[in-house]
Amino acid sequence: MDTKYIGMDVHKEAIAIAVLNAAGKLVMESIIETKANTILEFLKGLRGELQLTFEEGTWASLVVRPAEAPREENRGV
């Protein structure tokens, strides 16, 4: 399976994202709005197994809730 590792630096207005492949090579960088629907659209555009990490802080809930939604939908929850 094609695994991607996603790092997010979450701020009030924007999220800086880096995506690495399984070999550790940077395959994508992006800056998106800090909005749930924008996060979901970004994640839905990626294929393979996704591993997500971010710095926990004030804005963490904006990432955690949307990021869990696709996984829950796939399980039928």
N, C-alpha and C positions, 0 to 999 in steps of 0.2 A: 504494500500500500504506500502511496505517496504521502509522507508525513510533512507537515509544515509547522514551523515554530513561529508564533506571532508574539512580538513584544509591543506593548502599548504604553506610551507615556501620556497619561490622562491629565488634562487641564480643563479649566472652566469653559473655554471657548473652542478648543481643538484638541485632537488626539494625534500624536505622532506615532506612526506604526512602522515596524520593520518586520519583514517576513523572511525566514530562513528555510532552506530545504533541509532534508535529512543529513546532507553532507556538511551543513553549516554555512552554505553559500547564501549570501544576500540575494534574494530573487525579486524583492519588491520593497519600496518605501512609499509611504503615503501620509498625507495629513488630511484628516476628516473632521467634520463638525462633531462636537460632543452632544450628540442626539441619539436616542435609542434606535430610531429607524435607520439612521446613517450607519451605525455600528452593525446592525443586522444585515443591511445591504452589502456592506463590505465583506462580512464573513460568508454570506451566501455566494459571493463571487469567487471564493476560494474552493478548490477541490482537494480531496484526500482527507486524511486524518489531521485535524487541527489541534495543536497544543497552544494554549493561550496563557500568557503571563503579563502582569502589570503591577505597577507599584500601588500598594493599597494606601488609600488616603481618602480625602473628602469626597472625591468623585468616583470611588470604586463601585458604588451601587449602580451607576450609569452603565458600567461595563458588564458587571456580573449578571444582572437580570436579563438584559437582551441576549447575552452570549449563551445563557442556559436555555433560552426559548427554543432554538432549533433542535437541540439535543432532546428536549422533552417531547417535542412534536414527533421526532423520529421514533421515540419509544412508545408513542400512543398515550402519553400522560395527559 
